[in-house]
Amino acid sequence: MQFDIEERFGQELRKALVKRFGKVPSAAFVAIRFNQLETLEKTVSGECVRRWIRGAAMPSYDHLSLLASWLSIDLDDTIKRQTGRPPELQMGAFDHFFSPILEG
């Protein structure tokens, strides 16, 4: 089975949104709320968030970090549950998510 990072991230994002808001809100709503929290110079569009939610794209490193904090997503725990590897063989979540990009 091929590792699909975007799809897995989208699943986790949808779960976190349901936990926070009781349902998966519209991408426009999430973008507005995220941009209100945004301490970075670059804001996100509704289309960008829509791609994250659908599992068609990954946020940048900075946006991923802010999303994880805002929605209380434990990326390390997500990786451990889904890979089934012992903790000593786990990469950090950020390393795991971004190693294919950095290696390519």
PyMOL commands that set and color helices and strands:
alter all, ss='L'
color gray80, all
select helices_A, chain A and resi 5-21+27-37+46-54+61-70+75-83+87-89+93-103
alter helices_A, ss='H'
color red, helices_A
deselect
rebuild
show_as cartoon
